[in-house]
């Protein structure tokens, strides 16, 4: 488990997205991959980029690749 300091608004944004359903769909999709640790990609622009930065912490076991565009800082350094 990863422990990082995150901006409250981005954490709230993540949980506002219908987290349980999103997590279930993402994990089911990843499970269908030949190597689940290589198929998860999270992408977001602006506030969505901040939200996927937080989401990546919850999916660390899937080794997600994260791409953001114009995103505010959502996770404080240092964070593994």
MIDREN-957340 format. One record per residue (C-alpha): residue number from 1; residue in three letters; x, y, z. Coordinates in nm, 3 decimals. Example, Ala and Ser with C-alpha at 12.3 -4.5 7.8 and 13.67 -1.06 7.14 Angstrom:
2
   nr  rest     east    north       up
    1   ALA    1.230   -0.450    0.780
    2   SER    1.367   -0.106    0.714
This chain:
80
   nr  rest     east    north       up
    1   UNK    0.000    0.000    0.000
    2   UNK    0.123    0.349   -0.086
    3   UNK    0.095    0.636    0.160
    4   UNK    0.112    0.981   -0.001
    5   UNK   -0.016    1.328    0.070
    6   UNK   -0.279    1.433   -0.184
    7   UNK   -0.483    1.746   -0.247
    8   UNK   -0.825    1.707   -0.088
    9   UNK   -1.014    1.825   -0.397
   10   UNK   -0.852    1.561   -0.617
   11   UNK   -0.925    1.285   -0.366
   12   UNK   -1.287    1.403   -0.345
   13   UNK   -1.300    1.411   -0.726
   14   UNK   -1.184    1.052   -0.741
   15   UNK   -1.446    0.932   -0.493
   16   UNK   -1.718    1.137   -0.667
   17   UNK   -1.677    0.932   -0.988
   18   UNK   -1.864    0.625   -0.864
   19   UNK   -1.553    0.460   -0.733
   20   UNK   -1.684    0.109   -0.664
   21   UNK   -1.823    0.058   -1.015
   22   UNK   -1.514    0.216   -1.175
   23   UNK   -1.275    0.000   -0.975
   24   UNK   -1.470   -0.317   -1.053
   25   UNK   -1.473   -0.242   -1.427
   26   UNK   -1.104   -0.149   -1.437
   27   UNK   -0.996   -0.459   -1.245
   28   UNK   -1.215   -0.685   -1.460
   29   UNK   -1.069   -0.533   -1.776
   30   UNK   -0.711   -0.569   -1.647
   31   UNK   -0.774   -0.931   -1.551
   32   UNK   -0.843   -1.011   -1.917
   33   UNK   -0.495   -0.896   -2.022
   34   UNK   -0.211   -1.142   -2.073
   35   UNK   -0.011   -0.944   -1.817
   36   UNK   -0.242   -0.729   -1.599
   37   UNK    0.057   -0.529   -1.472
   38   UNK    0.120   -0.397   -1.823
   39   UNK   -0.223   -0.301   -1.958
   40   UNK   -0.366   -0.032   -1.729
   41   UNK   -0.346    0.322   -1.867
   42   UNK   -0.503    0.619   -1.690
   43   UNK   -0.537    0.946   -1.883
   44   UNK   -0.678    1.284   -1.780
   45   UNK   -0.676    1.650   -1.876
   46   UNK   -0.682    1.940   -1.631
   47   UNK   -0.875    1.840   -1.317
   48   UNK   -0.924    1.493   -1.464
   49   UNK   -0.546    1.459   -1.474
   50   UNK   -0.529    1.533   -1.104
   51   UNK   -0.799    1.279   -1.037
   52   UNK   -0.623    1.001   -1.234
   53   UNK   -0.301    1.080   -1.047
   54   UNK   -0.487    0.997   -0.726
   55   UNK   -0.655    0.694   -0.886
   56   UNK   -0.312    0.556   -0.978
   57   UNK   -0.233    0.526   -0.607
   58   UNK   -0.537    0.303   -0.557
   59   UNK   -0.435    0.083   -0.850
   60   UNK   -0.065    0.054   -0.770
   61   UNK   -0.095   -0.325   -0.785
   62   UNK   -0.185   -0.294   -1.157
   63   UNK    0.128   -0.086   -1.229
   64   UNK   -0.072    0.180   -1.418
   65   UNK    0.080    0.410   -1.676
   66   UNK   -0.045    0.763   -1.609
   67   UNK   -0.063    1.041   -1.867
   68   UNK   -0.185    1.386   -1.771
   69   UNK   -0.220    1.705   -1.972
   70   UNK   -0.240    2.044   -1.803
   71   UNK   -0.311    1.882   -1.468
   72   UNK   -0.267    2.061   -1.136
   73   UNK   -0.035    1.903   -0.881
   74   UNK   -0.244    1.641   -0.705
   75   UNK    0.011    1.430   -0.517
   76   UNK    0.282    1.577   -0.298
   77   UNK    0.642    1.465   -0.343
   78   UNK    0.799    1.240   -0.242
   79   UNK    0.557    0.968   -0.336
   80   UNK    0.680    0.637   -0.478
